[in-house]
């Protein structure tokens, strides 16, 4: 069983099935974007799914190059942000870098009109 203490910026493997319509589905890598402190309290974590179907970085797509725990290049799909039960999280793999998290945050601010 995976730890229930998830940190903001962790890349985790999440079971997103069943999917509906244009939602990202299947078991896929995701970045935890919710606060580490909030993750200690809630049974949910807010995640941004990743895809290896790269279309090029933009406001809602953030490129993540390969690293230990991330075998191939992928992109964070900001428009797919959602809350999931921590029971859907299968394992922790690695972390995004500080500059990558900043770019994800900028995309979330634009998506949610947070200024």
C-alpha positions as a Python dict, from the first residue, in 0.01 Angstrom:
ca = {
    (1, 'X'): (0, 0, 0),
    (2, 'X'): (136, 341, -96),
    (3, 'X'): (200, 605, 167),
    (4, 'X'): (-93, 832, 249),
    (5, 'X'): (146, 1127, 290),
    (6, 'X'): (189, 1271, -56),
    (7, 'X'): (398, 1579, -125),
    (8, 'X'): (329, 1856, -372),
    (9, 'X'): (544, 1804, -682),
    (10, 'X'): (564, 1426, -658),
    (11, 'X'): (516, 1226, -976),
    (12, 'X'): (294, 930, -890),
    (13, 'X'): (129, 643, -1076),
    (14, 'X'): (-251, 680, -1056),
    (15, 'X'): (-540, 461, -1172),
    (16, 'X'): (-770, 710, -1350),
    (17, 'X'): (-1021, 447, -1466),
    (18, 'X'): (-1305, 459, -1533),
    (19, 'X'): (-1275, 759, -1761),
    (20, 'X'): (-1561, 965, -1901),
    (21, 'X'): (-1568, 1141, -2240),
    (22, 'X'): (-1248, 1345, -2289),
    (23, 'X'): (-1101, 1282, -1943),
    (24, 'X'): (-752, 1137, -1919),
    (25, 'X'): (-796, 772, -1830),
    (26, 'X'): (-600, 450, -1770),
    (27, 'X'): (-317, 403, -1524),
    (28, 'X'): (-88, 699, -1583),
    (29, 'X'): (171, 922, -1429),
    (30, 'X'): (42, 1236, -1258),
    (31, 'X'): (192, 1531, -1069),
    (32, 'X'): (47, 1610, -727),
    (33, 'X'): (-35, 1982, -725),
    (34, 'X'): (-225, 2011, -396),
    (35, 'X'): (-48, 2142, -88),
    (36, 'X'): (155, 1886, 109),
    (37, 'X'): (-17, 2009, 427),
    (38, 'X'): (-365, 1968, 274),
    (39, 'X'): (-266, 1621, 151),
    (40, 'X'): (-202, 1526, 518),
    (41, 'X'): (-565, 1611, 606),
    (42, 'X'): (-780, 1515, 307),
    (43, 'X'): (-838, 1168, 165),
    (44, 'X'): (-807, 1334, -178),
    (45, 'X'): (-510, 1470, -369),
    (46, 'X'): (-527, 1717, -657),
    (47, 'X'): (-333, 1589, -958),
    (48, 'X'): (-237, 1691, -1311),
    (49, 'X'): (-213, 1387, -1543),
    (50, 'X'): (90, 1339, -1769),
    (51, 'X'): (97, 1217, -2129),
    (52, 'X'): (370, 1085, -2356),
    (53, 'X'): (164, 1209, -2654),
    (54, 'X'): (360, 1535, -2662),
    (55, 'X'): (218, 1821, -2871),
    (56, 'X'): (461, 2091, -2758),
    (57, 'X'): (482, 2307, -2450),
    (58, 'X'): (227, 2585, -2412),
    (59, 'X'): (23, 2747, -2137),
    (60, 'X'): (-161, 2422, -2056),
    (61, 'X'): (115, 2177, -2155),
    (62, 'X'): (439, 2164, -1955),
    (63, 'X'): (727, 1951, -2086),
    (64, 'X'): (896, 1710, -1844),
    (65, 'X'): (1216, 1547, -1973),
    (66, 'X'): (1313, 1191, -1872),
    (67, 'X'): (1478, 1133, -1534),
    (68, 'X'): (1513, 855, -1277),
    (69, 'X'): (1157, 732, -1226),
    (70, 'X'): (1036, 893, -1550),
    (71, 'X'): (1151, 679, -1842),
    (72, 'X'): (1039, 901, -2129),
    (73, 'X'): (962, 1262, -2206),
    (74, 'X'): (607, 1366, -2128),
    (75, 'X'): (386, 1668, -2080),
    (76, 'X'): (169, 1775, -1788),
    (77, 'X'): (-189, 1829, -1912),
    (78, 'X'): (-294, 2129, -1701),
    (79, 'X'): (-651, 2131, -1840),
    (80, 'X'): (-703, 1781, -1693),
    (81, 'X'): (-644, 1889, -1329),
    (82, 'X'): (-870, 1706, -1083),
    (83, 'X'): (-905, 1565, -737),
    (84, 'X'): (-867, 1190, -688),
    (85, 'X'): (-896, 956, -392),
    (86, 'X'): (-554, 871, -251),
    (87, 'X'): (-662, 507, -287),
    (88, 'X'): (-615, 554, -666),
    (89, 'X'): (-244, 634, -617),
    (90, 'X'): (-43, 319, -681),
    (91, 'X'): (312, 438, -614),
    (92, 'X'): (550, 732, -591),
    (93, 'X'): (811, 759, -865),
    (94, 'X'): (1002, 1088, -853),
    (95, 'X'): (956, 1467, -832),
    (96, 'X'): (921, 1756, -1074),
    (97, 'X'): (1193, 2020, -1060),
    (98, 'X'): (1128, 2359, -902),
    (99, 'X'): (1113, 2539, -1239),
    (100, 'X'): (874, 2275, -1377),
    (101, 'X'): (643, 2319, -1076),
    (102, 'X'): (651, 2697, -1130),
    (103, 'X'): (541, 2651, -1493),
    (104, 'X'): (266, 2410, -1385),
    (105, 'X'): (151, 2670, -1129),
    (106, 'X'): (140, 2938, -1400),
    (107, 'X'): (-78, 2712, -1616),
    (108, 'X'): (-311, 2640, -1323),
    (109, 'X'): (-341, 3012, -1244),
    (110, 'X'): (-440, 3083, -1605),
    (111, 'X'): (-681, 2788, -1621),
    (112, 'X'): (-852, 2887, -1295),
    (113, 'X'): (-825, 3267, -1350),
    (114, 'X'): (-631, 3316, -1029),
    (115, 'X'): (-446, 3623, -1152),
}
